[in-house]
């Protein structure tokens, strides 16, 4: 069944892979972007795509996007290298009450293991990767830690959310995805962006087993 999906982070490679696959599957998209020039013509000119240009700080534009017809929210937004502050967390703080007021049936938000889920068992590889982000990532650790805490605090009976946490990303082909928690034994350190696109599109149903949960994905 086709959906109308409101997408943040659509101009990154993961967002582009998702948008193309979503359109192939017959979904409609509202893409909220700072720079529409980064959207390739094959996506931008599709009749099922609406582009809204603004910043994450613009609360009125965010509300306009939310209320323009979508019923599913997907975010691939995250900090870039050397970024400052927590703009994504701040934006989702504003968005949550608007999404719930407009009866969105699903929300899927990208995060990382900078936010430790209660179900995680951890392990040296995850500790090392988080430590690396703290050292070289600017405010990336603070952004992803705050984002995870925020989404995990949402009431899943009002908005059926999933925080899908990702490890190191690559541009390889889509492969089967393991959705689990750290230290489970099937928690890999690598994931292709095309795999994220496939997994998220399979998780649009409000009956997903991952509603209200924070799995880490890997190939």
C-alpha atoms as one frame of an Amber mdcrd trajectory, in Angstrom:
protein
   0.000   0.000   0.000   1.477   3.348  -1.034   2.174   6.033   1.583   2.880
   9.756   1.575   6.197  10.177   3.384   7.688  13.367   4.849  11.493  13.056
   4.613  14.252  14.952   6.403  17.834  14.466   5.248  16.785  13.733   1.681
  19.873  15.230   0.008  22.417  12.892   1.617  23.235   9.642  -0.155  21.040
   7.589   2.187  18.128   9.966   1.623  18.606   9.834  -2.142  18.750   6.023
  -2.161  15.595   5.946  -0.043  13.767   8.453  -2.232  14.483   6.567  -5.438
  13.402   3.231  -3.978  10.284   4.743  -2.383   9.238   6.207  -5.727   9.863
   2.878  -7.452   7.462   1.325  -4.938   4.764   3.917  -5.672   5.055   6.124
  -2.579   4.657   9.919  -2.599   7.318  12.113  -0.966   7.521  15.528   0.633
  11.226  16.397   0.824  12.246  19.110   3.288  15.648  20.439   2.238  17.935
  23.402   2.692  19.317  23.225  -0.863  17.032  21.794  -3.596  19.932  21.926
  -6.072  21.287  18.812  -4.350  18.243  16.781  -5.412  18.853  15.043  -8.774
  16.376  15.815 -11.542  15.039  12.250 -11.693  13.736  12.709  -8.137  12.880
  16.416  -8.168  10.866  16.209 -11.395   8.847  13.164 -10.367   5.144  13.990
 -10.117   4.958  12.223  -6.741   7.558  14.539  -5.177   6.990  17.853  -3.402
  10.061  19.857  -2.357   9.897  22.365   0.501  12.976  24.552   0.887  13.833
  25.843   4.353  16.029  25.247   7.381  15.598  23.045  10.434  15.261  26.203
  12.503  12.110  27.331  10.656   9.246  26.023  12.803   6.510  27.390  10.543
   7.989  25.743   7.427   8.340  22.452   9.297   4.689  22.636  10.306   3.715
  23.408   6.705   5.548  20.273   5.560   3.963  18.104   8.249   0.455  19.278
   7.376   0.834  19.033   3.577  -0.548  15.491   3.372   2.041  12.947   4.578
   1.160  10.344   7.217   4.637   8.840   7.690   7.769  10.660   8.897  11.287
   9.457   8.055  14.472  11.257   9.102  17.957  10.577   7.772  19.169  13.932
   9.106  22.324  14.051  11.156  25.351  16.192  11.901  28.022  16.728   9.277
  31.747  16.684  10.001  32.670  19.520  12.332  29.066  20.661  12.794  28.105
  22.631  15.877  25.073  22.424  18.108  22.130  20.027  17.965  19.901  21.304
  15.132  18.325  17.914  14.348  17.418  17.228  17.965  16.045  20.746  18.293
  13.948  20.328  15.123  12.497  16.990  16.235  11.622  18.522  19.594   9.398
  20.957  17.671   8.110  18.301  15.284   6.873  15.664  17.742   3.734  17.496
  18.942   2.889  18.493  15.358   3.275  14.918  14.109   1.074  13.567  16.889
  -1.535  16.317  16.449  -1.760  15.383  12.769  -2.139  11.663  13.560   0.989
  10.410  11.796   0.876   6.636  11.714   4.639   6.028  11.756   7.971   7.770
  12.450  11.376   6.277  11.666  14.463   8.225  12.748  18.129   7.499  12.025
  20.474   7.497  15.002  23.750   5.923  16.089  25.104   4.009  19.062  26.148
   7.323  20.599  22.754   6.741  22.203  23.026   3.489  24.221  19.765   1.553
  24.315  18.802  -0.156  27.594  18.873  -3.510  25.744  22.485  -3.036  24.562
  25.191  -5.280  25.988  27.937  -3.147  24.484  31.420  -4.427  23.686  34.828
  -2.991  22.897  34.088  -2.299  19.221  31.102  -0.109  20.099  32.964   1.666
  22.889  35.826   2.384  20.487  33.539   3.713  17.745  31.716   6.047  20.151
  35.032   7.243  21.603  36.214   8.044  18.069  33.107  10.143  17.416  33.674
  12.028  20.669  37.257  12.848  19.630  36.861  13.811  15.954  33.168  14.412
  15.407  32.643  17.919  16.728  29.193  18.005  18.295  28.143  14.796  16.496
  28.203  12.763  19.711  26.081  15.304  21.560  23.650  15.509  18.628  23.141
  11.762  18.232  23.056  11.098  21.969  20.445  13.790  22.478  18.478  12.696
  19.418  18.308   9.112  20.647  17.231  10.156  24.117  14.564  12.418  22.669
  13.028   9.870  20.305  13.140   7.106  22.917  11.158   9.372  25.266   8.256
   9.696  22.818   4.982   7.970  23.636   4.759   5.117  21.120   1.014   4.858
  21.619   0.634   8.407  20.258   3.284   8.107  17.538   4.571   4.687  16.511
   8.269   5.531  16.362  11.419   3.539  15.715  14.954   4.829  16.232  17.124
   2.765  13.883  20.778   3.106  14.846  23.453   2.645  12.209  27.174   1.750
  12.297  29.768   2.634   9.611  28.034   3.229   6.270  29.041   2.318   2.731
  27.664   2.703  -0.784  27.500  -0.975  -1.697  24.428  -2.883  -2.845  21.471
  -3.692  -0.631  22.029  -6.804   1.490  20.028  -8.579   4.210  19.846  -6.506
   7.389  20.283  -7.717  10.947  18.231  -5.628  13.391  19.378  -6.307  16.935
  21.178  -4.730  19.903  24.875  -4.335  20.596  26.608  -7.377  22.043  24.000
  -9.783  20.669  26.480 -11.644  18.466  24.800 -10.562  15.234  25.656  -6.867
  15.630  27.951  -5.997  12.739  29.879  -2.763  12.247  29.034  -2.076   8.603
  25.863  -1.294   6.663  25.160  -0.145   3.117  22.981   2.888   2.573  20.826
   0.982   0.091  20.198  -1.593   2.826  18.873   1.180   5.075  16.491   2.301
   2.327  15.090  -1.210   1.896  14.768  -1.824   5.635  12.997   1.454   6.363
  10.501   0.899   3.544   9.733  -2.533   4.958   9.076  -0.953   8.362   6.395
   1.573   7.391   3.612  -0.511   8.900   2.373   0.661  12.330   2.287  -3.029
  13.264   6.073  -3.423  12.973   7.795  -5.384  15.726  10.211  -2.445  16.097
   7.639   0.150  17.168   8.901   1.879  20.298  12.338   0.240  19.979  15.885
   1.272  19.107  17.584  -1.500  17.087  21.059  -1.264  15.628  21.197  -2.329
  11.969  24.039  -4.054  10.112  24.670  -6.277   7.093
